[in-house]
């Protein structure tokens, strides 16, 4: 028999429901967001808030930032650690043993980005300080920068990050958004310290978790989610006996997580609030997957010269039910939330998209304690007055 066929809408809704963005609001607060997504990306850019806070806002509504921070970094005992997933992510603490193969690969390569003049000596100094003084930030260890740009790391910072990469230190908390480095034997529960040495077993575990977080996905999607090669993900999924499906409009085969099509919101009408999504949200960050599943082309333009930007510095997609209906480039100024640029998606009902943008902006304004919302550029321009009018009724 051939693979089961499912519609593109079923696949889209299954992915949204699996990500905690459709159906019932996740129970359990910010900690449940980490459980659902299996990895929350972090980034230094902060517009309305930092990426990991925006991920919680999208799924839970206006949950306090203090609760978000506590869910990820409060302890001991700690519930999460930071490591390389599809990018730098906050990960559930129980996944620590399964990342040994990634640590081993970096160890074999000998470096990640930066190279130190005397890495061995610098590492010994860092480890000695951690043993003697307890958990420390790079600044407390002796300084993060040489004095130049942010990427001009000091020998101490290079050593601390190298030790983090290879698992000799761990980050389970932050202070003022600075990583706090600690020894694994102090921060990781003793039952999780023994690494999973079998690479295939670790890959299978991570692939299974990623498929569960995506609901419906290709091998390439799973590979991108956990940061491995497509062939490795395909081999792991085959070994798991994951159910293969054919999705309308998707090239090649896909895989279906158990129960994904039965999740609340997948069948029937989806009535959920509109919300802004961070460019680093796990639904959005894989641009190829996003375009295939939602027909939505998105680019982060923070590092693009201003005159070449199409949608702005930090364009955030707007999710309404099971569609991405617009994108907003937000900012904050003089106590206001400013929508510097709003672009509605073509071929979708304009009135519905405008209502969704207004709802998402109102929620973001409340969450950031903004006194008002200011709308600058809207495309199409004729929709601006309707958006301003809706916002004025809040």
RATAJO-V209046 format. One record per residue. N is the residue number from 0. RES is the residue in one small letter. SS is DSSP state (H for helix, E for strand, C for the rest). PHI is phi in whole degrees, -180 to 180 (999 if undefined). D_CENTER is the distance of its C-alpha to the mean C-alpha in Angstrom with 2 decimals. Layout:
N,RES,SS,PHI,D_CENTER + N,RES,SS,PHI,D_CENTER
This chain:
0,x,C,999,37.09 + 1,x,C,-78,34.32 + 2,x,C,-68,30.68 + 3,x,E,-60,29.96 + 4,x,E,-104,29.18 + 5,x,E,-128,26.67 + 6,x,C,-78,26.16 + 7,x,H,-64,23.29 + 8,x,H,-67,22.93 + 9,x,H,-60,22.79 + 10,x,H,-64,20.06 + 11,x,H,-63,18.02 + 12,x,H,-69,18.66 + 13,x,H,-63,18.05 + 14,x,H,-68,14.53 + 15,x,H,-64,13.96 + 16,x,H,-65,15.82 + 17,x,H,-66,14.08 + 18,x,C,-87,10.68 + 19,x,C,78,12.69 + 20,x,C,-114,13.25 + 21,x,C,-150,16.88 + 22,x,C,85,19.86 + 23,x,C,-67,20.25 + 24,x,C,-65,17.95 + 25,x,C,-55,16.40 + 26,x,C,-86,19.01 + 27,x,C,103,18.57 + 28,x,C,72,16.51 + 29,x,H,-58,13.25 + 30,x,H,-62,14.05 + 31,x,H,-69,13.99 + 32,x,H,-63,10.39 + 33,x,H,-65,9.65 + 34,x,H,-66,12.46 + 35,x,H,-70,11.46 + 36,x,H,-82,8.00 + 37,x,C,70,9.36 + 38,x,C,-174,6.45 + 39,x,E,-111,4.06 + 40,x,E,-71,3.41 + 41,x,C,-116,6.69 + 42,x,C,-157,9.08 + 43,x,C,-76,12.72 + 44,x,C,-67,13.03 + 45,x,E,-133,13.96 + 46,x,C,-109,15.51 + 47,x,C,-73,15.67 + 48,x,C,-169,13.52 + 49,x,E,-79,10.77 + 50,x,H,-56,7.11 + 51,x,H,-66,6.75 + 52,x,H,-74,9.94 + 53,x,H,-67,9.22 + 54,x,H,-62,6.80 + 55,x,H,-68,9.98 + 56,x,H,-57,12.31 + 57,x,H,-62,11.38 + 58,x,H,-95,12.12 + 59,x,H,-115,14.83 + 60,x,C,85,16.48 + 61,x,C,-78,17.86 + 62,x,C,-74,17.20 + 63,x,C,-68,18.35 + 64,x,H,-64,16.32 + 65,x,H,-62,18.62 + 66,x,H,-66,17.60 + 67,x,H,-63,13.88 + 68,x,H,-61,15.00 + 69,x,H,-64,17.52 + 70,x,H,-66,15.32 + 71,x,H,-95,13.27 + 72,x,H,-126,16.02 + 73,x,C,-81,19.39 + 74,x,C,163,21.97 + 75,x,C,-75,23.89 + 76,x,C,-72,23.36 + 77,x,C,-92,19.68 + 78,x,C,-107,17.12 + 79,x,E,-151,14.29 + 80,x,E,-142,14.22 + 81,x,E,-107,12.26 + 82,x,E,-164,12.49 + 83,x,E,-86,11.67 + 84,x,C,-116,9.71 + 85,x,C,-75,8.56 + 86,x,C,-161,8.21 + 87,x,E,-66,8.82 + 88,x,E,-136,6.95 + 89,x,E,-87,8.59 + 90,x,E,-126,10.40 + 91,x,E,-59,13.27 + 92,x,H,-58,16.47 + 93,x,H,-70,18.30 + 94,x,H,-86,16.39 + 95,x,H,-50,18.03 + 96,x,H,-64,21.05 + 97,x,H,-82,19.28 + 98,x,H,-100,17.85 + 99,x,H,-63,21.43 + 100,x,H,-68,21.76 + 101,x,H,-70,19.02 + 102,x,H,-62,20.74 + 103,x,H,-65,24.00 + 104,x,H,-66,23.10 + 105,x,H,-68,22.27 + 106,x,H,-59,25.42 + 107,x,H,-70,27.46 + 108,x,H,-73,26.34 + 109,x,C,98,27.36 + 110,x,C,-169,24.78 + 111,x,C,-108,21.31 + 112,x,C,-118,21.77 + 113,x,C,-90,24.38 + 114,x,C,-121,27.77 + 115,x,C,-97,29.93 + 116,x,C,-68,33.69 + 117,x,C,-142,34.25 + 118,x,H,-62,31.07 + 119,x,H,-59,33.05 + 120,x,H,-66,34.82 + 121,x,H,-62,31.79 + 122,x,H,-65,29.96 + 123,x,H,-63,33.07 + 124,x,H,-65,33.19 + 125,x,H,-62,29.59 + 126,x,H,-64,30.10 + 127,x,H,-63,33.46 + 128,x,H,-65,32.10 + 129,x,H,-65,29.40 + 130,x,H,-65,32.13 + 131,x,H,-83,34.51 + 132,x,H,-108,32.48 + 133,x,C,90,29.48 + 134,x,C,-60,25.76 + 135,x,E,-142,25.48 + 136,x,E,-84,23.30 + 137,x,H,-61,24.08 + 138,x,H,-62,26.27 + 139,x,H,-70,28.14 + 140,x,H,-77,28.63 + 141,x,C,143,30.37 + 142,x,C,117,28.14 + 143,x,C,-92,24.90 + 144,x,E,-122,26.49 + 145,x,C,-79,29.85 + 146,x,C,126,30.40 + 147,x,C,-95,29.08 + 148,x,C,-63,25.75 + 149,x,C,-60,22.44 + 150,x,C,-85,22.14 + 151,x,C,-86,25.71 + 152,x,E,-70,24.98 + 153,x,C,-76,27.87 + 154,x,H,-59,29.21 + 155,x,H,-65,27.98 + 156,x,H,-64,24.33 + 157,x,H,-59,24.58 + 158,x,H,-65,26.11 + 159,x,H,-62,23.63 + 160,x,H,-70,20.65 + 161,x,H,-64,22.76 + 162,x,H,-64,23.58 + 163,x,H,-65,19.94 + 164,x,H,-60,19.31 + 165,x,H,-98,22.33 + 166,x,C,86,21.90 + 167,x,C,-83,24.88 + 168,x,C,-132,22.89 + 169,x,E,-140,19.70 + 170,x,E,-114,17.40 + 171,x,E,-119,17.09 + 172,x,E,-155,17.42 + 173,x,E,-136,17.35 + 174,x,E,-126,20.15 + 175,x,C,53,19.74 + 176,x,C,63,16.30 + 177,x,E,-97,18.25 + 178,x,E,-60,17.60 + 179,x,E,-107,20.38 + 180,x,E,-89,21.72 + 181,x,E,-146,23.66 + 182,x,C,-84,25.57 + 183,x,H,-55,24.06 + 184,x,H,-67,27.32 + 185,x,H,-91,26.94 + 186,x,H,-102,23.30 + 187,x,C,-93,22.60 + 188,x,C,-54,24.74 + 189,x,H,-57,27.76 + 190,x,H,-71,27.20 + 191,x,H,-111,23.97 + 192,x,C,-74,25.40 + 193,x,C,-73,27.06 + 194,x,C,-73,24.87 + 195,x,C,-83,24.71 + 196,x,C,-79,26.83 + 197,x,C,-74,27.00 + 198,x,H,-62,24.41 + 199,x,H,-65,24.87 + 200,x,H,-66,24.40 + 201,x,H,-65,21.13 + 202,x,H,-62,19.87 + 203,x,H,-62,21.15 + 204,x,H,-62,19.42 + 205,x,H,-67,15.92 + 206,x,H,-64,16.72 + 207,x,H,-64,17.94 + 208,x,H,-65,14.91 + 209,x,H,-65,12.65 + 210,x,H,-62,15.35 + 211,x,H,-63,15.43 + 212,x,H,-75,11.79 + 213,x,H,-100,12.61 + 214,x,C,82,16.19 + 215,x,E,-131,17.75 + 216,x,E,-160,16.77 + 217,x,C,-88,18.68 + 218,x,H,-61,19.00 + 219,x,H,-65,17.34 + 220,x,H,-61,14.23 + 221,x,H,-64,14.23 + 222,x,H,-59,15.03 + 223,x,H,-66,12.18 + 224,x,H,-68,9.68 + 225,x,H,-105,11.46 + 226,x,C,75,12.78 + 227,x,C,-132,16.43 + 228,x,C,-75,19.21 + 229,x,H,-60,19.79 + 230,x,H,-63,23.14 + 231,x,H,-67,21.80 + 232,x,H,-65,19.44 + 233,x,H,-62,22.41 + 234,x,H,-65,24.73 + 235,x,H,-66,22.62 + 236,x,H,-66,22.28 + 237,x,H,-64,25.99 + 238,x,H,-65,26.85 + 239,x,H,-78,25.11 + 240,x,C,71,27.15 + 241,x,C,-60,24.20 + 242,x,E,-69,25.70 + 243,x,E,-88,25.91 + 244,x,E,-137,25.93 + 245,x,E,-111,26.75 + 246,x,E,-106,24.70 + 247,x,C,-53,26.66 + 248,x,C,87,25.86 + 249,x,C,-94,23.59 + 250,x,C,-76,25.30 + 251,x,C,75,25.96 + 252,x,C,-86,25.09 + 253,x,E,-131,22.04 + 254,x,E,-126,21.43 + 255,x,E,-115,21.34 + 256,x,C,-73,19.95 + 257,x,C,-56,22.79 + 258,x,C,79,23.11 + 259,x,H,-63,20.34 + 260,x,H,-78,23.01 + 261,x,H,-99,24.43 + 262,x,C,-67,21.47 + 263,x,C,-56,22.40 + 264,x,C,99,22.01 + 265,x,C,-73,22.19 + 266,x,C,-100,25.95 + 267,x,C,81,27.86 + 268,x,C,-78,26.87 + 269,x,C,-108,23.42 + 270,x,C,-110,23.99 + 271,x,C,-137,20.92 + 272,x,C,-70,20.23 + 273,x,C,-79,18.70 + 274,x,E,-153,15.53 + 275,x,E,-84,13.57 + 276,x,C,-117,10.03 + 277,x,C,-63,8.05 + 278,x,C,-60,8.32 + 279,x,C,-101,4.84 + 280,x,C,-61,3.90 + 281,x,C,-66,4.11 + 282,x,C,-76,7.61 + 283,x,C,-106,8.13 + 284,x,C,-65,6.99 + 285,x,C,-88,9.87 + 286,x,H,-65,12.65 + 287,x,H,-66,15.39 + 288,x,H,-63,14.06 + 289,x,H,-59,13.40 + 290,x,H,-69,16.95 + 291,x,H,-70,18.54 + 292,x,H,-80,17.30 + 293,x,H,-115,17.57 + 294,x,C,63,19.91 + 295,x,C,-123,17.73 + 296,x,C,-93,17.69 + 297,x,C,-135,15.14 + 298,x,C,-136,15.02 + 299,x,C,-80,13.63 + 300,x,C,-109,17.06 + 301,x,C,-60,16.64 + 302,x,C,-103,18.46 + 303,x,C,-94,20.91 + 304,x,C,-52,24.34 + 305,x,H,-51,24.87 + 306,x,H,-73,27.68 + 307,x,H,-102,25.69 + 308,x,C,-74,22.78 + 309,x,C,-95,22.95 + 310,x,C,-123,20.56 + 311,x,C,112,20.04 + 312,x,C,-62,18.10 + 313,x,C,-138,14.81 + 314,x,E,-61,15.26 + 315,x,E,-115,13.22 + 316,x,E,-63,13.92 + 317,x,E,-108,15.93 + 318,x,E,-98,15.72 + 319,x,E,-129,19.16 + 320,x,C,56,19.92 + 321,x,C,-113,18.87 + 322,x,E,-130,18.96 + 323,x,E,-95,17.23 + 324,x,E,-106,20.28 + 325,x,E,-167,19.73 + 326,x,E,-140,17.77 + 327,x,E,-129,18.32 + 328,x,E,-103,18.35 + 329,x,E,-94,18.60 + 330,x,E,-157,20.23 + 331,x,E,-126,22.26 + 332,x,E,-155,25.93 + 333,x,C,52,28.98 + 334,x,C,78,27.47 + 335,x,E,-114,26.22 + 336,x,E,-90,22.99 + 337,x,E,-109,23.76 + 338,x,E,-90,22.61 + 339,x,E,-68,23.69 + 340,x,E,-149,23.11 + 341,x,E,-128,22.70 + 342,x,E,-126,23.04 + 343,x,E,-81,23.75 + 344,x,C,-70,23.22 + 345,x,C,-70,26.64 + 346,x,C,67,28.29 + 347,x,C,-124,26.85 + 348,x,C,-58,29.01 + 349,x,H,-63,28.92 + 350,x,H,-61,29.92 + 351,x,H,-66,27.13 + 352,x,H,-64,24.49 + 353,x,H,-63,26.09 + 354,x,H,-61,26.13 + 355,x,H,-65,22.42 + 356,x,H,-62,21.69 + 357,x,H,-61,24.16 + 358,x,H,-64,22.66 + 359,x,H,-64,19.10 + 360,x,H,-68,20.67 + 361,x,H,-63,22.88 + 362,x,H,-63,20.18 + 363,x,H,-63,18.26 + 364,x,H,-66,21.70 + 365,x,H,-61,22.59 + 366,x,H,-66,19.44 + 367,x,C,-94,20.07 + 368,x,C,56,23.80 + 369,x,C,-83,24.72 + 370,x,C,-75,28.33 + 371,x,E,-159,28.09 + 372,x,E,-116,26.17 + 373,x,E,-109,27.58 + 374,x,E,-108,27.18 + 375,x,E,-99,28.13 + 376,x,E,-88,27.82 + 377,x,E,-130,27.31 + 378,x,E,-126,27.69 + 379,x,C,-71,29.99 + 380,x,H,-61,31.90 + 381,x,H,-64,33.97 + 382,x,H,-83,31.02 + 383,x,H,-61,30.67 + 384,x,H,-62,33.57 + 385,x,H,-63,32.35 + 386,x,H,-65,28.95 + 387,x,H,-61,30.80 + 388,x,H,-64,33.19 + 389,x,H,-63,30.61 + 390,x,H,-68,28.92 + 391,x,H,-69,32.38 + 392,x,C,-86,32.99 + 393,x,C,-65,30.21
